[in-house]
Amino acid sequence: MAKTPSFSIKKWAVDDRPREKLLLKGKESLSDAELIAILIGSGNKTESAVELSKRILADASNKFNQLGKLTVKELITYVGIGEAKAISIIAALEIGRRRRLEEALTQPKITSSSTAFEILKPILEDLPHEEFWILYLNNANKVLQRHQLSKGGITGTLVDVRLIFKQALSLGATAIIAAHNHPSGKLTPSRSDIEITKKLKLAGKSLDIKLLDHLIVTQNTYLSFADEGLLE
């Protein structure tokens, strides 16, 4: 009886091995599928690691952001992806997300809504539920702290204004930027979005802590209350 061919990376020609390709030509030479193939090491009885990786990426619209949303349970539905491989993929993508966040936080100060968005995008863009975050700033608009205030469902989250300003006073912050995501992808502010913005502005005014902006974040873009004149 003929043996089933092996699709382990170790059996490939040297020029076709992603690990060796990285060593010889550099990390930039690898395709997205080849990077994933290095993580999983082998494919299944009918697909090489790269072929399997290509199929998984295709199902995620060839976007790491979409792939990063998959759970272990969803990844192990692919033949050749067990729990350990699924965890490796998720861990690698999370490292990438945290690296982007660290890079964003090296910005010296918030100079516009777009710089705030760059800090908040890695946190909020891929979430399937709503979260409400606060950036606490000093008088030079440098970020003192980013803080997750609450985590909710698909359509909303609770916001405690008192907790926001208690933390601001503790940090000695002179300004804040509020932000939350819309998993639906819609940027239109809801009535509750507008109401909480008014509450934050009013409460901050009494404490001499300015609300600089409120951002609604989706995967690819954002809405700034300040830019839209909604903080007036």
C-alpha positions in Angstrom: 0.0 0.0 0.0 1.5 3.4 -1.0 2.3 5.8 1.7 0.5 9.1 2.0 2.9 11.8 0.9 4.2 14.1 3.6 3.6 17.8 3.4 5.9 18.7 6.3 8.1 21.8 5.5 11.2 19.7 6.3 10.5 17.6 3.2 10.3 20.5 0.7 13.1 21.7 -1.5 15.3 24.2 0.3 14.3 27.1 -1.9 10.6 26.4 -1.1 11.0 26.3 2.7 9.7 29.5 4.4 12.2 29.3 7.2 15.2 29.0 4.9 13.8 31.7 2.6 13.6 34.0 5.6 17.2 33.3 6.4 18.4 33.7 2.9 16.3 36.5 1.6 15.0 38.3 4.7 11.6 38.4 6.4 10.2 40.9 3.8 10.5 38.2 1.1 7.9 36.0 2.7 4.2 36.1 1.7 1.5 36.3 4.3 0.8 32.6 3.8 4.5 31.7 4.2 4.6 33.5 7.5 1.6 31.6 8.7 3.1 28.3 7.4 6.2 28.9 9.6 3.9 29.0 12.6 2.0 25.8 11.8 5.0 23.9 10.5 3.0 21.3 8.4 -0.2 21.0 6.5 -2.4 18.0 6.1 -2.6 14.9 3.8 -3.6 16.9 0.8 -2.2 20.4 1.4 1.2 21.8 2.3 1.5 24.2 5.1 1.6 27.1 2.7 -1.4 25.9 0.7 -3.4 25.4 4.0 -2.3 28.9 5.1 -3.4 30.4 1.8 -6.9 28.8 2.3 -7.2 30.0 5.8 -6.2 33.5 4.8 -8.6 33.5 1.8 -11.4 32.7 4.2 -10.3 35.8 6.2 -10.4 38.0 3.1 -6.6 37.8 3.1 -6.4 40.2 6.0 -4.6 39.6 9.2 -7.2 41.8 11.0 -9.9 39.4 10.0 -7.7 36.3 10.8 -7.0 37.8 14.3 -10.8 37.6 15.0 -10.9 33.9 14.7 -11.1 31.8 17.8 -9.3 28.5 18.6 -12.6 26.7 18.0 -13.0 28.3 14.6 -9.3 27.6 13.5 -9.4 23.9 14.5 -12.2 23.3 11.9 -9.4 23.3 9.3 -8.0 19.9 8.8 -4.3 20.1 9.9 -4.9 22.8 12.4 -5.0 21.4 16.0 -5.3 23.3 19.2 -1.6 24.0 19.5 -1.3 25.4 16.0 -4.4 27.5 16.5 -3.0 28.9 19.7 0.3 29.7 17.9 -1.5 31.7 15.2 -3.6 33.6 17.7 -0.5 34.3 19.9 1.5 35.6 16.9 -1.2 37.9 15.7 -1.7 39.2 19.3 2.0 40.0 19.5 1.7 41.9 16.3 -1.3 43.9 17.6 0.6 44.8 20.8 3.7 45.8 18.8 1.5 48.2 16.8 0.0 49.6 20.0 3.5 50.1 21.5 4.6 51.9 18.4 1.5 54.1 18.4 2.1 55.1 22.0 5.6 56.4 21.3 4.0 59.4 19.7 5.0 62.4 21.8 1.6 63.9 22.0 -1.9 64.1 20.6 -1.9 66.7 17.9 -5.1 65.8 16.0 -7.9 63.3 15.9 -5.8 61.1 13.6 -3.0 60.7 16.1 -5.5 59.6 18.7 -7.0 57.2 16.3 -3.6 55.6 15.6 -3.3 54.9 19.3 -6.9 53.5 19.7 -7.1 51.6 16.4 -5.1 48.6 17.5 -7.2 48.3 20.6 -10.7 48.7 19.1 -10.7 47.9 15.4 -11.2 44.1 15.6 -13.5 43.7 18.6 -16.9 41.9 18.1 -18.4 43.8 21.0 -18.3 47.5 22.2 -15.6 48.8 24.6 -15.3 52.3 26.0 -11.7 53.7 26.5 -10.3 56.9 27.8 -6.9 58.5 27.0 -5.7 60.6 29.9 -3.5 63.5 28.8 -1.3 66.1 30.6 -1.2 69.8 29.8 1.2 69.1 26.8 -1.4 66.6 25.4 1.0 63.7 26.1 -0.7 60.4 26.9 -0.5 59.6 30.6 -2.5 56.5 30.5 -5.0 54.6 28.3 -7.8 52.9 30.2 -10.6 50.5 29.4 -13.6 51.9 31.2 -16.1 49.3 30.2 -16.8 46.3 28.0 -20.3 45.6 26.7 -22.3 43.8 24.1 -22.7 44.1 20.4 -24.7 47.3 20.6 -23.6 49.2 23.6 -21.6 49.5 26.8 -22.1 51.3 30.1 -20.1 54.4 31.0 -19.6 55.7 34.6 -18.6 59.4 34.3 -17.5 59.4 38.0 -14.9 56.7 37.5 -13.5 58.5 34.5 -12.8 61.7 36.4 -11.8 59.9 39.5 -8.9 58.4 37.5 -8.2 61.7 35.8 -7.8 63.4 39.2 -5.6 60.6 40.4 -3.3 60.9 37.4 -3.3 64.7 37.4 -4.7 64.7 33.9 -5.8 68.0 32.4 -7.6 66.6 29.4 -9.2 63.4 28.2 -10.2 61.8 24.9 -13.1 59.3 25.0 -13.4 56.5 22.5 -15.5 53.5 21.7 -16.0 51.2 18.8 -19.0 50.3 16.7 -18.7 46.6 15.7 -21.4 47.2 13.1 -19.0 49.4 11.2 -21.4 52.4 11.2 -20.0 55.7 12.2 -23.2 57.5 13.0 -23.3 58.5 16.7 -26.3 57.1 18.6 -28.4 59.2 20.9 -26.6 57.6 23.9 -23.2 58.5 22.3 -24.3 62.1 22.1 -25.6 62.1 25.6 -22.5 60.7 27.2 -20.4 63.2 25.3 -22.4 66.0 26.8 -22.1 64.5 30.3 -18.3 64.2 29.9 -17.9 67.7 28.7 -20.1 69.2 31.5 -18.4 67.1 34.2 -14.9 67.9 32.9 -15.7 71.6 32.8 -16.5 71.7 36.5 -13.2 70.0 37.3 -11.1 72.0 34.8 -10.4 68.8 32.8 -11.2 69.3 29.2 -12.8 66.7 26.9 -10.7 67.1 23.8 -12.6 64.6 21.6 -14.8 61.5 21.5 -13.9 59.0 18.7 -16.1 56.3 17.3 -13.8 53.7 15.9 -14.4 51.1 13.2 -12.0 48.7 11.5 -10.9 51.1 8.8 -11.8 54.6 9.9 -13.3 56.8 12.7 -15.6 59.7 13.5 -14.3 62.6 15.6 -16.9 64.6 17.6 -14.4 67.5 17.6 -13.8 67.5 13.9 -17.5 67.2 13.2 -18.3 70.2 15.5 -20.3 67.9 17.9 -18.5 69.2 21.0 -19.9 72.7 20.7 
